[in-house]
Amino acid sequence: MEEAAYQQTSRGVVIHTNGGLVRGSKRSPYIKWLMGWKDAGRWTGPATVRDAWANAWKDGKPSGCSWYAYGYLMGREQSRGYQLAENEFRQEGFLPW
């Protein structure tokens, strides 16, 4: 059975990432954002998460959007951008597969 992405505890939230466990308050914008990022199925390595969060915080979330939804949307957009770049490289012959 696959391990849960995150767990609610009496002291907050524990999120299982590729970089280890992240603990925080369920009211924290970062924790809410990371839960959305994780639920979108994105890579959770420390450098990736740090850079994506820095962009999210710098740009600010759209009005009327929760931090969870913003993390989820950013994760989905990153996935789509990766697919587009991969397809372009494949068409130009840079990828052999």
C-alpha positions as YAML, in Angstrom:
chain: A
units: angstrom
residues:
- id: 1
  name: MET
  ca: [0.00, 0.00, 0.00]
- id: 2
  name: GLU
  ca: [1.30, 3.45, -0.92]
- id: 3
  name: GLU
  ca: [2.16, 5.85, 1.88]
- id: 4
  name: ALA
  ca: [-0.22, 8.77, 2.36]
- id: 5
  name: ALA
  ca: [0.90, 12.09, 0.89]
- id: 6
  name: TYR
  ca: [0.28, 13.88, 4.16]
- id: 7
  name: GLN
  ca: [-1.21, 13.27, 7.59]
- id: 8
  name: GLN
  ca: [-3.19, 15.53, 9.88]
- id: 9
  name: THR
  ca: [-1.92, 15.32, 13.46]
- id: 10
  name: SER
  ca: [-2.91, 17.06, 16.66]
- id: 11
  name: ARG
  ca: [0.12, 19.35, 16.23]
- id: 12
  name: GLY
  ca: [-0.38, 20.17, 12.55]
- id: 13
  name: VAL
  ca: [0.39, 18.43, 9.27]
- id: 14
  name: VAL
  ca: [3.16, 16.03, 8.27]
- id: 15
  name: ILE
  ca: [3.88, 15.90, 4.53]
- id: 16
  name: HIS
  ca: [5.96, 13.08, 3.04]
- id: 17
  name: THR
  ca: [8.26, 14.51, 0.33]
- id: 18
  name: ASN
  ca: [11.21, 13.17, -1.64]
- id: 19
  name: GLY
  ca: [13.40, 15.35, 0.58]
- id: 20
  name: GLY
  ca: [11.99, 13.91, 3.82]
- id: 21
  name: LEU
  ca: [9.19, 14.86, 6.18]
- id: 22
  name: VAL
  ca: [7.88, 18.42, 6.32]
- id: 23
  name: ARG
  ca: [5.98, 19.44, 9.43]
- id: 24
  name: GLY
  ca: [3.96, 22.57, 9.88]
- id: 25
  name: SER
  ca: [0.72, 24.22, 10.87]
- id: 26
  name: LYS
  ca: [-2.27, 23.41, 8.72]
- id: 27
  name: ARG
  ca: [-2.93, 27.18, 8.62]
- id: 28
  name: SER
  ca: [0.47, 27.94, 7.08]
- id: 29
  name: PRO
  ca: [0.31, 29.20, 3.48]
- id: 30
  name: TYR
  ca: [3.38, 27.11, 2.66]
- id: 31
  name: ILE
  ca: [1.87, 23.89, 4.03]
- id: 32
  name: LYS
  ca: [-1.40, 24.50, 2.19]
- id: 33
  name: TRP
  ca: [0.51, 25.21, -1.03]
- id: 34
  name: LEU
  ca: [2.71, 22.12, -0.60]
- id: 35
  name: MET
  ca: [-0.34, 19.92, -0.05]
- id: 36
  name: GLY
  ca: [-1.75, 21.13, -3.38]
- id: 37
  name: TRP
  ca: [1.61, 20.67, -5.12]
- id: 38
  name: LYS
  ca: [1.85, 17.13, -3.75]
- id: 39
  name: ASP
  ca: [-1.77, 16.30, -4.70]
- id: 40
  name: ALA
  ca: [-1.03, 17.43, -8.27]
- id: 41
  name: GLY
  ca: [1.56, 14.64, -8.37]
- id: 42
  name: ARG
  ca: [4.63, 16.84, -8.78]
- id: 43
  name: TRP
  ca: [8.20, 16.05, -7.81]
- id: 44
  name: THR
  ca: [8.90, 17.05, -4.21]
- id: 45
  name: GLY
  ca: [12.68, 17.17, -4.15]
- id: 46
  name: PRO
  ca: [14.02, 19.95, -1.91]
- id: 47
  name: ALA
  ca: [15.40, 22.20, -4.67]
- id: 48
  name: THR
  ca: [12.28, 21.88, -6.84]
- id: 49
  name: VAL
  ca: [9.91, 22.64, -3.97]
- id: 50
  name: ARG
  ca: [12.06, 25.53, -2.71]
- id: 51
  name: ASP
  ca: [12.22, 27.18, -6.14]
- id: 52
  name: ALA
  ca: [8.54, 26.64, -6.93]
- id: 53
  name: TRP
  ca: [7.50, 28.02, -3.53]
- id: 54
  name: ALA
  ca: [9.80, 31.04, -3.99]
- id: 55
  name: ASN
  ca: [8.04, 31.78, -7.28]
- id: 56
  name: ALA
  ca: [4.60, 31.29, -5.72]
- id: 57
  name: TRP
  ca: [5.41, 33.61, -2.82]
- id: 58
  name: LYS
  ca: [7.07, 36.24, -5.03]
- id: 59
  name: ASP
  ca: [4.22, 36.29, -7.57]
- id: 60
  name: GLY
  ca: [1.48, 36.01, -4.95]
- id: 61
  name: LYS
  ca: [-1.57, 33.88, -5.37]
- id: 62
  name: PRO
  ca: [-4.41, 35.07, -7.59]
- id: 63
  name: SER
  ca: [-7.30, 36.81, -5.88]
- id: 64
  name: GLY
  ca: [-9.96, 34.36, -4.79]
- id: 65
  name: CYS
  ca: [-7.62, 31.36, -5.05]
- id: 66
  name: SER
  ca: [-6.60, 29.39, -1.96]
- id: 67
  name: TRP
  ca: [-2.97, 28.48, -1.35]
- id: 68
  name: TYR
  ca: [-3.90, 24.81, -1.77]
- id: 69
  name: ALA
  ca: [-5.52, 25.48, -5.16]
- id: 70
  name: TYR
  ca: [-2.57, 27.64, -6.23]
- id: 71
  name: GLY
  ca: [-0.12, 24.84, -5.39]
- id: 72
  name: TYR
  ca: [-2.27, 22.37, -7.29]
- id: 73
  name: LEU
  ca: [-2.53, 24.66, -10.32]
- id: 74
  name: MET
  ca: [1.22, 25.36, -10.32]
- id: 75
  name: GLY
  ca: [1.90, 21.63, -10.18]
- id: 76
  name: ARG
  ca: [-0.44, 20.92, -13.07]
- id: 77
  name: GLU
  ca: [1.07, 23.75, -15.12]
- id: 78
  name: GLN
  ca: [4.61, 22.47, -14.50]
- id: 79
  name: SER
  ca: [3.54, 19.05, -15.73]
- id: 80
  name: ARG
  ca: [2.04, 20.50, -18.92]
- id: 81
  name: GLY
  ca: [5.13, 22.63, -19.60]
- id: 82
  name: TYR
  ca: [7.35, 19.58, -19.23]
- id: 83
  name: GLN
  ca: [5.21, 17.63, -21.72]
- id: 84
  name: LEU
  ca: [5.30, 20.46, -24.25]
- id: 85
  name: ALA
  ca: [9.08, 20.82, -24.03]
- id: 86
  name: GLU
  ca: [9.58, 17.06, -24.31]
- id: 87
  name: ASN
  ca: [7.36, 16.89, -27.41]
- id: 88
  name: GLU
  ca: [9.21, 19.80, -29.01]
- id: 89
  name: PHE
  ca: [12.62, 18.21, -28.37]
- id: 90
  name: ARG
  ca: [11.37, 14.90, -29.73]
- id: 91
  name: GLN
  ca: [10.08, 16.55, -32.93]
- id: 92
  name: GLU
  ca: [13.41, 18.30, -33.46]
- id: 93
  name: GLY
  ca: [15.29, 15.02, -33.05]
- id: 94
  name: PHE
  ca: [17.02, 15.84, -29.76]
- id: 95
  name: LEU
  ca: [15.40, 12.91, -27.96]
- id: 96
  name: PRO
  ca: [15.92, 9.43, -29.38]
- id: 97
  name: TRP
  ca: [12.74, 7.93, -27.89]
...
